[in-house]
Amino acid sequence: MMLKLFFLILLLEFSSTSSRINGSNGTVMVEQAYRNWVKGFGSSKLKHYRFQKAKNKLDPCLTLKVNKNPKLGDFVSVQKAISSLPQVNTCRVVISISSGIYREKVEIPATMAYITLEGEKVDKTIIEWDDTADRMGQSGHPLGTYASATFAVDAPYFIAKNITFKNRAPKPAAGALGRQAVALRISGDAAAFVHCKFIGAQDTLYDHVGRHYFKNCYIEGSVDFIFGNGLSLYKDCHLHAIARSYGALTAQKRQSFLEDTGFSFVNCKVTGSGALFLGRAWGTFSTVVFAYTYMDKIIIPRGWSNWGDKNRETTVFYGQYKCSGPGAHSRGRVTWSRELTREEAAPFLSLNFIDAGQWLHNLR
């Protein structure tokens, strides 16, 4: 009850402050609302209260091998290896994948927890498909963005290492409809991706829901190529734009003041082509932070887009902390983004941002 009351007080204070931004003291009021929000978000007693405590299992009970040559492995496809497991999986299964291009659409259902995929080499172990949102599915209706994914994970405690996930659909023209083409959708909680690549164009990586960790990963796309409503930490990642004209790196969908979601990019680098927004406010309370990140000149000076809704300018949380490069200058940024103080940035920098102590263990 006290927890709910605390959040209610914060919400009312934020709403009251946001509605009074006219006048000379409006900026001060918004500043105070930001400080209160960050203070609550970083509290060890209040943070991530909607997530269940994670209980990971890392010691393998079974190891399988996938190889294009049937004589050298247990299976010739990734999906067949996954489908061989019990419908309700309760122990860590390691699936080793030999080098090769695996042209298949893969899905891991919610009941198949504790699966690890380990590729032989990230540039030579590739899982690819080419669905787009406007492609007709078996139901006779368009697949939509959600179902366009080459690789989809609904199960918790998933781990992937040294694998490229790719959607081979052609890069769409700016403003094209129905051309979303997801390389990977992660909808399971407590998932980790280490030294992986995600290759696509529009909507490459669907960071849908759950707590996720991306370490030393390469993510390529054009428009909203990291999007969703996950609570995710991207550490030491390379974000590469292939936009022909304009594009956007993130589209985070935090919808409510009380939701525990957001994207944090720490010690990353942003390169590529086109003119790129750091993020677009897909959700009313969209939350994205870049810290210690190198930004090439492709970043639009404004930095951020309100998704065509000026009201979101008073509710989003967009910030930078000690970033570098020609695209990192705060001069020219929209007034509703922030150059964070050390105190404001702190909750987004630590592995505690995703409750890592509960489930990452030796993957750190």
N, C-alpha and C positions, 0 to 999 in steps of 0.2 A: 504494500500500500504506500509506504514512504517513497519507494522507488518511482511509482507511477505519479505520485504527487510532485516529486522533484522535476520530472520531465514535463509535467503539465505546467508548472511554474515557468520553466525555461521556455516552453512553447508560447505561453501567453506573453512573456516578456519580449520574445523575439518578434511575435506578430505585432505587438503594440509598437515596438521600435520601428519595424519595417513600414508600418502605416503612417509614420510621422517623419518622413524624410524631407519634408518641405521646410524651408527656413534655414537660418544660419547654423543652427545646432544639429541639423539632420545628419551630417557626416559623423559627428561625435556619437550620436545615438546608434548608428549602424556599426561603428567601431566597437561600441560596448557590446552589442548583440553578438558580434563575431567572437569577442573574447569570452563571453559567457558560453557560447556554443562549443568552442574549442576546449574550454575548461571541463565541461561536462563530457565531451567526447573522449578526453584523455584520462578520465577518472577510472581507476582500476575497479571500482565498485559498480560503475554504471556502464562501462563500455561493453558492447556486443551482448547485451543481456538477452537478445532474441535467439542467439545461437546456443545449441546444446553443447555441453562439454564434449570435446573430441577425444576419442579413445582409439588411437591408431594401433595397427599391428604391422610390424616391419619384418619379422622373421618369417622367411618363406616356408610354406608347407608343400609347395609344388612348383616345379619349373618346367615350362614348355618351350619348344623351339619352333619358330616359323622360318621356312626357307623356300624360295621359289623352286628349288630342286626337291622333289618329294623323298628322295633317298637320303637327304641330309637334315631333315627336320621332321617334327611331328605333324605339322600342318603346312599347307602351301599358301594359306591366307590368314590374315589377322582376325577377321570375323569368325572364321571356323574355329580358331583357337579359343576365342572368347566364348563362342556358343557351346563348346565342349564342357564348360564349367557348370557346376550345379546352379540352378536358377537362383538359389539363395546361397551366396558364397560367404563363408565366415572366416577365412584365413587368407594370408597374403600369397598371391600367385604371381610369379614372375614369368613374363612371356618375353623371350629373347627373339629379336627379329633380325635376320641376316640382311645384308645389303641387297637392295633391289627396289624397283618401283612397284608398289602394290596398288593396283588400280581397283579400288573397292570403296564402298560406302560402309562405314563401321558405326555401330551403336552399342554402348554398354548400358544395359538397363539398371534401374535404381537398386535392384536387389543384389547386384554383383559387385559388392564392395571389395576393397583391398587388392586391386589389380595394378601391377606394375608392368609397363612396356619399356623394354630397353633395346634401342636400335644399335646396330653395329657401328655406324658412322652417320652423323647427322645429315651430311650432304648426300649420302648414298642410301639411306633408309628412308624412303618416301612413301607416304600414304596419300593418294590423290583421287579426286573425283571432280565433276564439273557442273553440279546442279546450281541453278539460280532460283530466286524466289518466284519468278514467273513461269517456271517450268511446270507442266502438268504432272501431278502425281497419280498414283493408281486409283485414287478416289475420283479422278476427273476434275479436280480443283487444283489451282496453283499451289505449289509446295509452301510458299511463304518463306520468310527469312529463317525462321526457327528450323524448318525441315530441310533447308538447303545445305546443311553442314555435311562436309566430307566425313568428319569424325565427331561423334556426339557422345558425351559422357553424362549420364544421369546418376551414377553411383558415387558414393562418398569414398574418400581415401584413395583416390586414383593418383598414380605417379607415372610420368613419362620422362624418359631420358634419351637424348641423342636421336631424335626423330624429327622429320619434316612433315608437317601436316599442310596439305596444299589443296586449294580449289583452283582448277585450271580454266574456269570460265573466263572469257576475254574481258579485258578491262573496259568498263562501260564509258560512254560519253558523259560529260558533266550533265547532271539533271535527268539522266535516264531513269525510267521507272521499272521496278521489278527486277533489277539487275543485281540485287544483293546476292552475294555468293560466299557463304561462310566456310572457312577452312576447318575451324574447330569450334564447337559449342561445349562449354563446361558448365553444367548445371548441378554438379555434385559438390558437397561441402568438403573442405580439407583436402584440396588437390594441389599437387606440386608438379611443375614442369621445369626441368633442368637441362640446359643446353639443347633446346628445341627450336625449330623454325616454324613459323606460321606464314604461309604465302598465299596472297589473294589480292583483291582490289577493293571493291566496296564491301564493307562489313566483314573483314577477314576473321577477326577473333571475337566470338560472342562470349564475353565474360558475363554469363547470364546471372547466376545466383550462387551464393556460397563464399567461403573463404578460400583464397587461392594465392599461390606463390609462384612467381615466374623468375627464374634465376639464369642469367647468361643466355637469354633467348633473343632471337631475331624475329621481328614482326614487321611484315611488309603489306602495304595497302594504299588506298587513295582516300576514300571518304568514310569517316567514322570507323576506321579499321580496328579500333579497340572499343567495344561498346557493350553495354549491359548494366546490370545492377549488382555486380559482385562486390565483395570487400576484398580487395586484391593489392598485393605488393609486388611491384616490378623492380627487381634489383639487377643492376649491371646489364640492362637490356639495350639492344640496338633497335630503334624504331625508324623504319625507312619508308618514305613516301614515294609513290610512283604516280602522283596526280599529274594530269595533263595541264590543268589550269588551276582550279581551286580544290581544296580538300580539307579534311579535318582528322586529327589524330584520334580523339576520343569523343564518345557520346555516352556519358554516364547517366544512369536513369534513376538516381535516388529520388523518390516521389514524396517522401514524408520527412518531416523534421525528426521523427523518432526512429527512422530506419538506420541500421548500422551498416551502411555501405559507402563505398568510395574507392577511387583508384589512387594509389601513391606510386610515383616513379622516383627511384632513388639511384643516383649515380648512373644514369642512362645517357644515351646520345640520340639525337634526332637529326636525320639527314634525308636527302632525296631531292625530289623535283616538285614543281608547282608552288602554289601559295597556300600555306597550311595554317588552319586554326589549331591551337593546342586542344581545344575542346568546344563542343556544342552542348547546350543545356537540354538534353533529351528529357531529363526529369526536372521537376520544379525545384528540387533541392540538390541538383547535380553537384557532386563533390570530386574534385581532382586536384592533386598537388604534385608539382615537379620540384625535386630538390637535388642539388649537386649535379644537374643535368646539362650536358652540352647541347645547344640548339643552333643549327645551321641557319643561314639567312633565309631559308624558305618560310620561316614562321612569320605570319602576318603581324605587323606591329600591334594591332589591336589585341591579338592573342586569343580572344574568346568570342563566341557567338551566343546570343540569348535565345536561339531557335525561333526567332520572330516574335518573342513574347517579352516585352519590357518588364513585366511583373517579376519575371524570374531573376532579374538583376538584383533584387533585394533578398533573394533566398538562396541562390547558389553559393558554393564555397570553392573558389578558384584561386590557387595561390602558387607562388614560386618562392624558393629559398636557395640562395647562393648558387644560382644557375650561371652558366657561362656561354660564350659564343655570340656571333652576330645577331642571332634571333632571340637572345635572352634579355635584351634591354627592356627595362620596365617603362622607359619613355615611350609613349604612344599606346600603352596598354589601356583597355577599357577601365573606367574608374571603379567598376564593381569587382575587379580582380584585385589581388593583394600581393605585395612583397612581404612575405611572412617574417615575423620576428622569430627568434630562437624558440621562445615559449610556444608560439602558435604552430611551428613546424614539428616540434618534438613528437607529438603523438603519431605522426605520419612516417617517421624515420625508422622506428624500431620494428623488429619482428613481432613485438607485442601488438602491432597494428592488426595482425591477423591471428592473434592468440597462438603464435608459433610454438610456444613451450608445451602446448597440449599435444601437438601432432607432427611437427616437423622433425624433431630429434636430430639424427645424424645427417639429414638432408640440408642442414644449414650451410 
